[in-house]
């Protein structure tokens, strides 16, 4: 393994991005201070003065789904409107499935750099499997302290052929087991939008494609100077996030400049509304800025499932939402155009959603 003295720190991009070592490679060199490429401007850092300690996102118990469906649905819709984020417990995905995908995430990131780098944008045989670091290194003024593997789900056969064997089975297992939870959440959220039934067309629009990411946030020198992930909202319909027990995810409180920590709860999943559902709900449900703090003591992992429209879908406010005469805030946009716009730039809060606004 290279040491801090043996590589040219002025050309970190080559080591981290092009050679595929990622920030994991940097972290393991025993750096005493953060390389300048990762130092975020003051306004992008998480400071104690902007964090609220006495508030938290809702925690919803899904075990009451069959006993008091109306109440559970109301709680989900309320959280989607007021927070855009909530945690669910007793959701019927076993701890074994969740622990397995976390172990597999560590297993993948322990692989040699040259093996992981086979899946980089430059080397991968498919756009559906992508290993990388930060978010969009070419567009960022300061890099994020994170490595990731992103897996777009097409079919089990495609996954068997193309996904890395270190985590393929566990990632697929998590995806499969999440299906019933996703459908329950969407059923509740659609009730709140006057959608009486989710037919095949609607289901395809809401969850026509899925992507599972595995994220690795290595231990960081000077974590207060950088971020694991910068401010952004997701482009998904819904995001289902499994986080480990380290913590570090922060959510922006609606209509404020303050941030709330999302504490890890054993066996819980963090759910957030994405831009696509904000657009489809005509702004009733909120996709909220969130970010991840770097950690000076521990490595951290997370595994989000992004539930999306199909790239070829056109999204806009649902007809049922506008039935009462409500004016549309958003235009109809091709989902793939929206996603391309998001990935073209650095993380910048919620500016992406303006792309779909009616001016």
C-alpha contacts under 8 A as a table, 3 or more apart, distances in Angstrom:
res1	aa1	res2	aa2	distance
1	X	29	X	7.52
2	X	6	X	5.99
2	X	7	X	7.00
2	X	29	X	6.62
3	X	6	X	5.20
3	X	7	X	6.94
3	X	29	X	4.85
3	X	30	X	7.42
4	X	7	X	6.04
4	X	9	X	7.66
4	X	26	X	7.85
4	X	29	X	5.51
4	X	30	X	6.99
4	X	31	X	6.07
5	X	8	X	7.73
7	X	15	X	7.96
8	X	11	X	5.63
8	X	12	X	6.90
9	X	12	X	5.11
9	X	35	X	7.24
11	X	14	X	5.79
11	X	15	X	7.18
12	X	15	X	5.21
12	X	16	X	5.89
12	X	17	X	7.99
12	X	37	X	7.87
13	X	16	X	5.17
13	X	17	X	5.26
13	X	18	X	6.75
14	X	17	X	5.59
14	X	18	X	4.78
14	X	19	X	6.13
15	X	18	X	6.09
15	X	19	X	5.13
15	X	20	X	6.83
15	X	21	X	6.14
15	X	22	X	7.51
16	X	19	X	6.15
16	X	20	X	5.59
16	X	21	X	4.85
16	X	22	X	4.26
16	X	23	X	6.20
16	X	25	X	7.16
16	X	26	X	7.35
16	X	133	X	7.57
17	X	20	X	5.19
17	X	21	X	6.91
17	X	22	X	6.06
17	X	132	X	7.10
17	X	133	X	6.58
19	X	113	X	7.18
19	X	114	X	7.21
19	X	117	X	6.94
20	X	113	X	5.27
20	X	114	X	6.57
20	X	116	X	6.77
20	X	117	X	4.83
20	X	120	X	7.60
20	X	132	X	7.53
21	X	24	X	6.58
21	X	25	X	4.72
21	X	26	X	7.37
21	X	113	X	5.01
21	X	114	X	7.96
21	X	117	X	7.93
22	X	25	X	5.46
22	X	26	X	6.91
22	X	113	X	7.96
22	X	132	X	7.32
22	X	133	X	5.70
22	X	146	X	7.76
22	X	147	X	5.93
23	X	26	X	4.85
23	X	27	X	5.96
23	X	133	X	7.12
23	X	145	X	6.22
23	X	146	X	6.29
23	X	147	X	6.39
23	X	217	X	7.98
23	X	218	X	6.86
24	X	27	X	5.07
24	X	28	X	6.21
24	X	146	X	7.98
24	X	147	X	7.20
24	X	216	X	7.88
24	X	217	X	7.65
24	X	218	X	5.51
25	X	28	X	5.31
25	X	29	X	6.67
26	X	29	X	5.42
26	X	30	X	7.59
26	X	31	X	7.15
27	X	30	X	6.04
27	X	31	X	6.56
27	X	218	X	6.29
27	X	219	X	6.28
27	X	220	X	6.30
27	X	221	X	7.82
28	X	31	X	7.75
31	X	34	X	7.10
31	X	221	X	6.78
32	X	221	X	6.23
33	X	221	X	5.37
33	X	222	X	6.26
34	X	38	X	6.76
34	X	39	X	7.18
34	X	220	X	7.53
34	X	221	X	5.44
34	X	222	X	5.81
34	X	225	X	7.84
35	X	38	X	5.86
35	X	39	X	7.16
36	X	39	X	5.26
37	X	141	X	7.95
37	X	142	X	5.58
37	X	143	X	6.08
38	X	142	X	5.17
38	X	143	X	4.76
38	X	144	X	6.33
38	X	145	X	7.11
38	X	225	X	7.80
38	X	226	X	5.95
39	X	142	X	6.12
39	X	143	X	7.58
39	X	225	X	5.39
39	X	226	X	5.22
40	X	44	X	6.08
40	X	45	X	6.50
40	X	142	X	5.55
40	X	143	X	7.69
40	X	225	X	6.04
40	X	226	X	5.07
40	X	227	X	7.28
41	X	44	X	5.59
41	X	45	X	6.93
41	X	142	X	7.91
42	X	45	X	5.51
44	X	227	X	7.87
44	X	230	X	7.18
44	X	231	X	7.68
45	X	224	X	6.95
45	X	225	X	6.56
45	X	226	X	6.30
45	X	227	X	6.63
46	X	50	X	7.15
46	X	51	X	7.75
46	X	224	X	7.29
46	X	227	X	7.81
46	X	293	X	6.89
47	X	50	X	5.74
47	X	51	X	6.83
47	X	224	X	7.91
48	X	51	X	5.28
50	X	257	X	6.98
50	X	258	X	4.87
50	X	259	X	6.04
51	X	258	X	5.60
51	X	259	X	4.67
51	X	260	X	5.85
51	X	261	X	7.59
52	X	55	X	6.30
52	X	258	X	6.49
52	X	259	X	6.01
52	X	260	X	5.49
52	X	261	X	7.85
53	X	56	X	7.98
53	X	260	X	6.92
53	X	261	X	7.66
55	X	260	X	6.69
56	X	260	X	6.24
56	X	261	X	7.07
56	X	262	X	6.96
57	X	79	X	7.92
57	X	83	X	6.75
57	X	85	X	6.37
57	X	86	X	5.38
57	X	87	X	7.30
57	X	260	X	7.71
57	X	262	X	7.01
58	X	79	X	6.54
58	X	85	X	7.57
58	X	86	X	4.94
58	X	87	X	6.32
59	X	86	X	5.83
59	X	87	X	4.66
59	X	88	X	5.70
59	X	89	X	7.23
60	X	72	X	7.48
60	X	75	X	7.15
60	X	76	X	7.42
60	X	86	X	7.24
60	X	87	X	6.13
60	X	88	X	4.82
60	X	89	X	6.30
61	X	64	X	6.50
61	X	72	X	7.73
61	X	88	X	5.86
61	X	89	X	5.04
61	X	90	X	5.95
61	X	91	X	7.58
62	X	65	X	5.40
62	X	72	X	7.11
62	X	88	X	6.48
62	X	89	X	6.07
62	X	90	X	5.38
62	X	91	X	5.30
63	X	66	X	7.49
63	X	89	X	7.76
63	X	90	X	5.33
63	X	91	X	6.62
64	X	67	X	4.98
64	X	68	X	5.61
64	X	69	X	6.78
64	X	72	X	6.84
65	X	68	X	5.85
65	X	69	X	4.71
65	X	72	X	6.14
66	X	69	X	5.58
68	X	71	X	5.60
68	X	72	X	6.50
69	X	72	X	5.23
69	X	73	X	6.06
70	X	73	X	5.21
70	X	74	X	6.15
71	X	74	X	5.07
71	X	75	X	6.24
72	X	75	X	5.14
72	X	76	X	6.31
73	X	76	X	5.13
73	X	77	X	6.22
73	X	188	X	4.70
73	X	189	X	7.18
73	X	191	X	7.82
73	X	192	X	8.00
74	X	77	X	5.18
74	X	78	X	5.95
74	X	188	X	7.58
74	X	192	X	7.67
75	X	78	X	5.09
75	X	79	X	6.09
76	X	79	X	5.23
76	X	80	X	6.19
76	X	86	X	7.92
76	X	185	X	7.46
76	X	188	X	6.79
76	X	189	X	6.92
77	X	80	X	4.99
77	X	81	X	6.25
77	X	188	X	6.92
77	X	189	X	5.58
77	X	192	X	6.11
77	X	285	X	7.79
78	X	81	X	5.20
78	X	82	X	6.06
79	X	82	X	5.27
79	X	83	X	5.27
79	X	84	X	6.10
79	X	85	X	6.50
79	X	86	X	6.30
80	X	83	X	5.74
80	X	84	X	4.27
80	X	85	X	6.35
80	X	86	X	7.71
80	X	272	X	7.66
80	X	273	X	6.59
80	X	285	X	5.10
80	X	286	X	6.16
81	X	84	X	6.02
81	X	284	X	5.90
81	X	285	X	4.53
81	X	286	X	5.75
82	X	254	X	6.96
82	X	285	X	7.87
82	X	286	X	7.44
83	X	86	X	7.32
83	X	253	X	6.81
83	X	254	X	6.33
83	X	286	X	7.05
83	X	288	X	7.42
84	X	272	X	5.60
84	X	273	X	5.29
84	X	285	X	6.54
84	X	286	X	4.79
84	X	287	X	5.38
84	X	288	X	5.66
85	X	251	X	7.80
85	X	270	X	7.23
85	X	271	X	5.69
85	X	272	X	4.36
85	X	273	X	6.57
85	X	288	X	7.45
86	X	270	X	5.92
86	X	271	X	5.37
86	X	272	X	6.53
87	X	268	X	6.36
87	X	269	X	5.54
87	X	270	X	4.35
87	X	271	X	5.78
88	X	91	X	6.57
88	X	268	X	5.58
88	X	269	X	5.43
88	X	270	X	6.50
88	X	271	X	7.28
89	X	267	X	6.80
89	X	268	X	4.80
89	X	269	X	6.84
90	X	93	X	7.89
90	X	267	X	7.89
90	X	268	X	7.50
91	X	181	X	6.65
91	X	268	X	7.95
92	X	181	X	7.89
93	X	97	X	6.87
93	X	98	X	7.47
93	X	177	X	6.08
93	X	178	X	6.90
94	X	97	X	5.41
94	X	98	X	6.63
94	X	267	X	8.00
95	X	98	X	5.03
95	X	99	X	5.94
95	X	267	X	5.97
96	X	99	X	5.20
96	X	100	X	5.97
97	X	100	X	5.19
97	X	101	X	6.44
97	X	170	X	7.36
97	X	173	X	6.92
97	X	174	X	6.20
98	X	101	X	5.49
98	X	102	X	6.46
98	X	174	X	6.93
98	X	242	X	7.50
98	X	267	X	7.44
99	X	102	X	5.11
99	X	103	X	6.21
100	X	103	X	5.14
100	X	104	X	6.13
100	X	170	X	6.12
101	X	104	X	4.96
101	X	105	X	6.14
101	X	167	X	7.17
101	X	170	X	4.97
101	X	171	X	5.92
101	X	174	X	6.91
101	X	303	X	7.94
102	X	105	X	5.10
102	X	106	X	6.63
102	X	244	X	7.62
102	X	301	X	7.43
102	X	302	X	7.65
102	X	303	X	7.54
103	X	106	X	5.30
103	X	107	X	6.25
104	X	107	X	4.80
104	X	108	X	6.18
104	X	166	X	6.32
104	X	167	X	4.84
104	X	170	X	6.63
105	X	108	X	5.28
105	X	109	X	6.43
105	X	167	X	6.49
105	X	214	X	6.19
105	X	215	X	7.80
105	X	216	X	7.95
105	X	301	X	7.50
106	X	109	X	5.29
106	X	110	X	6.18
106	X	301	X	7.88
107	X	110	X	5.29
107	X	111	X	6.87
107	X	166	X	6.20
107	X	167	X	7.35
108	X	111	X	5.52
108	X	116	X	7.88
108	X	164	X	7.87
108	X	166	X	5.31
108	X	167	X	6.40
109	X	116	X	7.66
109	X	216	X	7.45
111	X	115	X	6.46
111	X	116	X	6.56
112	X	115	X	5.38
112	X	116	X	6.52
113	X	116	X	5.20
113	X	117	X	5.86
114	X	117	X	4.99
114	X	118	X	6.53
115	X	118	X	5.54
115	X	119	X	7.89
116	X	119	X	5.86
116	X	120	X	7.43
116	X	131	X	6.78
117	X	120	X	5.08
117	X	123	X	7.08
117	X	131	X	6.77
118	X	123	X	5.28
118	X	124	X	5.69
119	X	122	X	8.00
119	X	123	X	5.90
119	X	124	X	4.34
119	X	125	X	7.60
119	X	129	X	6.32
119	X	130	X	5.37
119	X	131	X	5.13
120	X	123	X	5.24
120	X	124	X	5.42
120	X	130	X	5.41
120	X	131	X	4.63
120	X	132	X	5.93
121	X	124	X	5.73
121	X	127	X	7.49
121	X	130	X	6.03
121	X	131	X	7.08
121	X	132	X	7.56
124	X	127	X	7.07
124	X	129	X	6.97
124	X	130	X	6.95
126	X	129	X	5.99
126	X	162	X	7.81
127	X	130	X	6.65
128	X	150	X	7.64
128	X	151	X	5.75
128	X	152	X	4.75
128	X	153	X	7.37
129	X	149	X	7.31
129	X	150	X	5.79
129	X	151	X	4.81
129	X	152	X	6.46
129	X	162	X	7.27
129	X	163	X	6.66
130	X	149	X	5.62
130	X	150	X	5.05
130	X	151	X	6.62
131	X	147	X	7.74
131	X	148	X	5.82
131	X	149	X	4.33
131	X	150	X	6.33
132	X	135	X	7.86
132	X	147	X	5.85
132	X	148	X	5.50
132	X	149	X	6.42
133	X	137	X	7.66
133	X	144	X	7.77
133	X	145	X	7.84
133	X	146	X	5.73
133	X	147	X	4.15
133	X	148	X	6.00
134	X	137	X	6.22
134	X	143	X	5.76
134	X	144	X	4.54
134	X	145	X	6.18
134	X	146	X	5.24
134	X	147	X	6.18
134	X	148	X	7.97
134	X	229	X	7.58
135	X	140	X	7.97
135	X	143	X	7.74
135	X	144	X	6.95
135	X	229	X	7.98
135	X	346	X	6.94
135	X	347	X	7.52
136	X	139	X	5.52
136	X	140	X	6.21
136	X	343	X	7.11
136	X	344	X	7.55
136	X	345	X	6.78
136	X	346	X	6.01
137	X	140	X	5.28
137	X	143	X	6.38
139	X	344	X	7.46
139	X	345	X	5.58
139	X	346	X	5.60
140	X	143	X	6.13
140	X	345	X	7.41
140	X	346	X	5.18
144	X	226	X	6.95
144	X	227	X	5.64
144	X	228	X	5.37
144	X	229	X	5.70
144	X	230	X	6.95
145	X	217	X	6.37
145	X	218	X	7.45
145	X	220	X	7.68
145	X	226	X	7.10
145	X	227	X	6.03
145	X	228	X	4.54
145	X	229	X	7.05
145	X	294	X	6.79
146	X	215	X	6.93
146	X	216	X	5.78
146	X	217	X	4.78
146	X	218	X	7.08
146	X	228	X	5.46
146	X	229	X	7.02
147	X	215	X	5.94
147	X	216	X	5.18
147	X	217	X	6.56
148	X	213	X	6.79
148	X	214	X	5.59
148	X	215	X	4.41
148	X	216	X	5.99
149	X	213	X	5.60
149	X	214	X	5.34
149	X	215	X	6.67
150	X	211	X	7.03
150	X	212	X	6.09
150	X	213	X	4.34
150	X	214	X	6.59
151	X	163	X	7.22
151	X	211	X	5.55
151	X	212	X	5.26
151	X	213	X	5.98
152	X	209	X	8.00
152	X	210	X	6.24
152	X	211	X	4.31
152	X	212	X	6.49
153	X	156	X	7.87
153	X	158	X	7.87
153	X	159	X	6.98
153	X	209	X	7.08
153	X	210	X	5.62
153	X	211	X	5.66
153	X	212	X	7.52
154	X	158	X	6.25
154	X	159	X	7.33
154	X	209	X	7.75
155	X	158	X	5.18
155	X	159	X	6.25
156	X	159	X	5.05
156	X	160	X	6.05
156	X	172	X	7.82
157	X	160	X	5.07
157	X	161	X	6.30
158	X	161	X	5.21
158	X	162	X	6.05
158	X	163	X	7.87
159	X	162	X	5.21
159	X	163	X	5.01
159	X	168	X	7.08
160	X	163	X	6.20
160	X	168	X	7.20
163	X	167	X	7.83
163	X	168	X	5.63
164	X	167	X	6.19
164	X	168	X	5.79
165	X	168	X	5.08
165	X	169	X	7.44
167	X	170	X	5.46
167	X	171	X	5.96
168	X	171	X	5.35
168	X	172	X	6.18
169	X	172	X	5.22
169	X	173	X	6.06
170	X	173	X	4.97
170	X	174	X	6.24
171	X	174	X	5.20
171	X	175	X	6.23
171	X	212	X	7.37
172	X	175	X	4.98
172	X	176	X	6.07
173	X	176	X	5.18
173	X	177	X	6.09
174	X	177	X	5.21
174	X	178	X	6.07
175	X	178	X	5.23
175	X	179	X	6.68
175	X	212	X	7.57
175	X	305	X	7.34
176	X	179	X	5.56
177	X	180	X	6.87
177	X	181	X	7.85
178	X	181	X	5.30
178	X	182	X	6.12
179	X	182	X	5.20
179	X	183	X	6.28
180	X	183	X	5.14
180	X	184	X	6.28
181	X	184	X	5.16
181	X	185	X	6.25
182	X	185	X	5.17
182	X	186	X	6.15
183	X	186	X	5.14
183	X	187	X	5.98
184	X	187	X	5.03
184	X	188	X	6.29
185	X	188	X	5.22
185	X	189	X	6.18
186	X	189	X	4.96
186	X	190	X	5.89
187	X	190	X	5.28
187	X	191	X	6.30
187	X	198	X	7.18
188	X	191	X	5.26
188	X	192	X	6.67
189	X	192	X	5.24
189	X	193	X	6.76
190	X	193	X	4.99
190	X	194	X	6.52
190	X	195	X	5.16
190	X	196	X	7.44
190	X	198	X	7.75
191	X	194	X	5.30
191	X	195	X	5.41
191	X	196	X	6.24
192	X	195	X	7.45
193	X	281	X	6.82
193	X	320	X	6.93
193	X	321	X	5.79
194	X	320	X	5.93
194	X	321	X	6.60
195	X	198	X	7.15
195	X	320	X	6.06
198	X	201	X	7.87
198	X	202	X	5.55
198	X	203	X	5.89
199	X	202	X	5.33
199	X	203	X	6.05
200	X	203	X	5.02
200	X	204	X	6.05
201	X	204	X	5.19
201	X	205	X	6.29
202	X	205	X	5.02
202	X	206	X	6.16
203	X	206	X	5.16
203	X	207	X	5.83
203	X	208	X	6.90
204	X	207	X	5.34
204	X	208	X	4.15
204	X	209	X	7.95
204	X	309	X	6.79
204	X	310	X	7.36
205	X	208	X	5.58
205	X	308	X	7.79
205	X	309	X	4.84
205	X	310	X	6.71
205	X	313	X	6.66
205	X	315	X	7.89
206	X	237	X	6.24
206	X	277	X	7.95
206	X	307	X	7.52
206	X	308	X	6.22
206	X	309	X	5.24
207	X	210	X	6.98
207	X	237	X	7.27
207	X	307	X	5.37
207	X	308	X	5.07
207	X	309	X	5.36
207	X	310	X	7.51
208	X	307	X	7.72
208	X	308	X	6.15
208	X	309	X	4.85
208	X	310	X	4.82
209	X	307	X	6.29
209	X	308	X	5.15
209	X	309	X	5.73
209	X	310	X	5.13
209	X	311	X	7.88
210	X	305	X	6.94
210	X	306	X	5.59
210	X	307	X	4.79
210	X	308	X	5.82
211	X	305	X	5.76
211	X	306	X	5.10
211	X	307	X	6.80
211	X	308	X	7.98
212	X	303	X	7.09
212	X	304	X	5.86
212	X	305	X	4.42
212	X	306	X	6.19
213	X	303	X	5.69
213	X	304	X	5.52
213	X	305	X	6.51
214	X	301	X	7.32
214	X	302	X	6.09
214	X	303	X	4.67
214	X	304	X	6.85
215	X	301	X	5.42
215	X	302	X	5.22
215	X	303	X	6.21
216	X	299	X	7.38
216	X	300	X	6.04
216	X	301	X	4.67
216	X	302	X	6.91
217	X	228	X	6.36
217	X	294	X	7.10
217	X	295	X	7.88
217	X	299	X	5.69
217	X	300	X	4.95
217	X	301	X	6.00
218	X	295	X	7.61
218	X	298	X	6.99
218	X	299	X	4.34
218	X	300	X	6.30
219	X	294	X	7.47
219	X	295	X	5.59
219	X	296	X	5.25
219	X	297	X	5.78
219	X	298	X	5.00
219	X	299	X	4.77
219	X	300	X	7.68
220	X	223	X	5.43
220	X	294	X	6.43
220	X	295	X	5.75
220	X	296	X	4.79
220	X	297	X	7.43
221	X	296	X	5.84
222	X	225	X	5.73
222	X	226	X	7.49
222	X	296	X	6.76
223	X	226	X	5.62
223	X	227	X	7.14
223	X	293	X	7.47
223	X	294	X	4.96
223	X	295	X	5.56
223	X	296	X	5.50
224	X	227	X	7.71
224	X	294	X	7.24
226	X	293	X	7.68
226	X	294	X	6.63
227	X	230	X	6.05
227	X	291	X	7.73
227	X	292	X	6.19
227	X	293	X	5.02
227	X	294	X	5.13
228	X	291	X	7.40
228	X	292	X	4.92
228	X	293	X	5.20
228	X	294	X	4.73
229	X	291	X	5.18
229	X	292	X	4.85
229	X	293	X	7.07
230	X	290	X	7.71
230	X	291	X	5.17
230	X	292	X	6.84
230	X	347	X	5.69
230	X	348	X	7.45
230	X	349	X	7.90
231	X	289	X	5.75
231	X	290	X	5.45
231	X	291	X	4.95
231	X	347	X	5.86
231	X	348	X	5.91
231	X	349	X	4.69
231	X	350	X	7.97
232	X	288	X	7.71
232	X	289	X	4.82
232	X	290	X	5.69
232	X	291	X	6.72
232	X	347	X	5.51
232	X	348	X	5.98
232	X	349	X	4.21
232	X	350	X	5.84
233	X	274	X	6.65
233	X	275	X	6.91
233	X	287	X	5.96
233	X	288	X	5.43
233	X	289	X	4.61
233	X	290	X	6.32
233	X	349	X	6.47
233	X	350	X	5.77
234	X	239	X	7.55
234	X	273	X	7.71
234	X	274	X	4.84
234	X	275	X	6.02
234	X	287	X	7.06
235	X	274	X	5.23
235	X	275	X	4.74
235	X	276	X	5.91
235	X	308	X	7.82
235	X	338	X	7.99
235	X	339	X	6.69
235	X	342	X	7.62
236	X	239	X	6.46
236	X	273	X	7.45
236	X	274	X	4.43
236	X	275	X	5.97
236	X	276	X	5.50
236	X	277	X	7.30
236	X	306	X	5.77
236	X	307	X	5.71
236	X	308	X	4.76
236	X	309	X	7.51
237	X	273	X	6.27
237	X	274	X	4.76
237	X	275	X	6.58
237	X	276	X	4.82
237	X	277	X	4.69
237	X	278	X	7.93
237	X	306	X	7.55
237	X	307	X	5.62
237	X	308	X	5.04
237	X	309	X	6.97
238	X	271	X	7.04
238	X	272	X	5.81
238	X	273	X	4.87
238	X	274	X	5.20
238	X	277	X	7.23
238	X	306	X	6.25
238	X	307	X	5.25
238	X	308	X	7.05
239	X	270	X	7.99
239	X	271	X	5.68
239	X	272	X	5.26
239	X	273	X	6.56
239	X	274	X	6.74
239	X	304	X	6.46
239	X	305	X	5.64
239	X	306	X	4.66
239	X	307	X	6.04
240	X	269	X	6.50
240	X	270	X	5.93
240	X	271	X	4.88
240	X	272	X	6.89
240	X	304	X	5.53
240	X	305	X	5.05
240	X	306	X	6.58
240	X	307	X	7.87
241	X	269	X	5.60
241	X	270	X	4.90
241	X	271	X	6.24
241	X	302	X	7.05
241	X	303	X	5.76
241	X	304	X	4.13
241	X	305	X	6.26
242	X	268	X	7.41
242	X	269	X	5.27
242	X	270	X	6.50
242	X	302	X	5.69
242	X	303	X	5.04
242	X	304	X	6.05
243	X	247	X	7.58
243	X	264	X	6.70
243	X	269	X	7.48
243	X	270	X	7.77
243	X	301	X	6.56
243	X	302	X	4.44
243	X	303	X	6.43
244	X	247	X	7.09
244	X	264	X	6.69
244	X	300	X	6.83
244	X	301	X	6.09
244	X	302	X	6.22
245	X	264	X	5.31
245	X	265	X	7.40
245	X	266	X	7.39
246	X	264	X	7.11
246	X	298	X	7.35
246	X	300	X	6.11
247	X	262	X	7.16
247	X	263	X	5.83
247	X	264	X	5.79
247	X	300	X	7.85
248	X	261	X	6.93
248	X	262	X	7.40
248	X	263	X	7.84
248	X	292	X	5.35
248	X	293	X	4.99
248	X	294	X	7.13
248	X	295	X	7.56
249	X	261	X	5.92
249	X	262	X	5.58
249	X	263	X	7.71
249	X	290	X	7.20
249	X	291	X	5.95
249	X	292	X	4.57
249	X	293	X	6.57
250	X	259	X	6.00
250	X	260	X	5.38
250	X	261	X	4.45
250	X	262	X	5.90
250	X	290	X	5.54
250	X	291	X	5.42
250	X	292	X	6.02
250	X	293	X	7.57
251	X	259	X	5.42
251	X	260	X	5.22
251	X	261	X	6.39
251	X	262	X	7.14
251	X	288	X	7.10
251	X	289	X	6.21
251	X	290	X	4.38
251	X	291	X	6.72
252	X	256	X	7.38
252	X	257	X	6.97
252	X	258	X	5.93
252	X	259	X	4.45
252	X	260	X	6.31
252	X	288	X	6.53
252	X	289	X	5.54
252	X	290	X	5.91
253	X	256	X	5.70
253	X	257	X	7.10
253	X	258	X	5.85
253	X	259	X	5.73
253	X	260	X	6.67
254	X	288	X	7.49
264	X	268	X	7.60
265	X	268	X	5.36
272	X	287	X	7.01
272	X	288	X	7.81
273	X	277	X	6.42
273	X	278	X	7.11
273	X	285	X	7.00
273	X	286	X	6.22
273	X	287	X	4.78
273	X	288	X	7.33
274	X	277	X	5.61
274	X	278	X	6.45
274	X	286	X	7.54
274	X	287	X	4.76
274	X	288	X	7.71
275	X	278	X	4.94
275	X	279	X	6.14
275	X	286	X	7.68
275	X	287	X	5.34
275	X	353	X	6.44
276	X	279	X	5.20
276	X	280	X	6.19
276	X	308	X	7.53
276	X	309	X	7.70
276	X	315	X	7.15
277	X	280	X	4.83
277	X	281	X	5.85
277	X	285	X	6.90
277	X	286	X	7.94
277	X	287	X	7.67
278	X	281	X	5.22
278	X	282	X	6.12
278	X	283	X	4.94
278	X	284	X	6.63
278	X	285	X	5.13
278	X	286	X	5.37
278	X	287	X	5.94
279	X	282	X	5.00
279	X	283	X	5.95
279	X	315	X	7.38
279	X	316	X	5.71
279	X	317	X	5.70
279	X	330	X	6.20
279	X	356	X	7.73
280	X	283	X	7.61
280	X	315	X	6.66
280	X	316	X	5.16
280	X	317	X	4.02
280	X	318	X	5.23
281	X	284	X	5.36
281	X	285	X	6.02
281	X	317	X	5.68
281	X	318	X	6.50
281	X	321	X	6.56
282	X	285	X	7.78
282	X	316	X	7.70
282	X	317	X	4.97
282	X	318	X	7.57
282	X	321	X	7.22
282	X	328	X	6.28
282	X	329	X	6.01
282	X	330	X	6.63
283	X	286	X	6.31
283	X	329	X	7.39
288	X	350	X	7.62
289	X	349	X	5.80
289	X	350	X	6.40
295	X	298	X	5.98
295	X	299	X	7.20
295	X	300	X	7.82
309	X	313	X	6.22
309	X	315	X	7.99
309	X	335	X	7.01
310	X	313	X	5.28
310	X	335	X	7.18
310	X	336	X	7.93
311	X	334	X	7.43
311	X	335	X	5.26
311	X	336	X	4.45
312	X	334	X	6.59
312	X	335	X	6.43
312	X	336	X	6.37
313	X	334	X	5.95
313	X	335	X	5.66
313	X	336	X	7.75
314	X	332	X	6.18
314	X	333	X	5.31
314	X	334	X	4.34
314	X	335	X	5.69
315	X	332	X	5.40
315	X	333	X	5.42
315	X	334	X	6.34
315	X	335	X	6.24
316	X	330	X	6.16
316	X	331	X	5.71
316	X	332	X	4.39
316	X	333	X	6.50
317	X	321	X	6.78
317	X	322	X	7.26
317	X	328	X	6.44
317	X	329	X	7.87
317	X	330	X	6.57
317	X	331	X	7.61
317	X	332	X	7.63
318	X	321	X	5.38
318	X	322	X	6.78
319	X	322	X	5.26
319	X	323	X	6.20
320	X	323	X	5.15
321	X	324	X	7.16
321	X	326	X	7.30
322	X	325	X	5.48
322	X	326	X	4.90
322	X	327	X	6.76
322	X	328	X	7.04
323	X	326	X	7.05
328	X	331	X	7.27
328	X	358	X	7.91
329	X	357	X	6.03
329	X	358	X	5.78
330	X	356	X	5.47
330	X	357	X	4.37
330	X	358	X	5.12
331	X	356	X	5.73
331	X	357	X	6.03
331	X	358	X	5.55
332	X	356	X	7.37
333	X	337	X	7.27
333	X	338	X	7.00
333	X	356	X	6.51
334	X	337	X	5.40
334	X	338	X	6.56
335	X	338	X	5.06
335	X	339	X	6.30
336	X	339	X	5.11
336	X	340	X	6.11
337	X	340	X	5.12
337	X	341	X	6.23
338	X	341	X	5.22
338	X	342	X	6.46
338	X	352	X	7.86
338	X	355	X	7.27
338	X	356	X	7.69
339	X	342	X	5.05
339	X	343	X	6.38
340	X	343	X	5.29
340	X	344	X	6.15
341	X	344	X	5.30
341	X	345	X	7.39
341	X	352	X	7.14
341	X	355	X	7.96
342	X	345	X	6.32
342	X	352	X	5.89
343	X	346	X	7.53
345	X	348	X	8.00
348	X	351	X	6.32
349	X	352	X	7.92
350	X	353	X	6.05
350	X	354	X	7.81
351	X	354	X	5.62
351	X	355	X	7.62
352	X	355	X	5.60
352	X	356	X	7.94
353	X	356	X	5.67
353	X	357	X	6.90
354	X	357	X	4.97
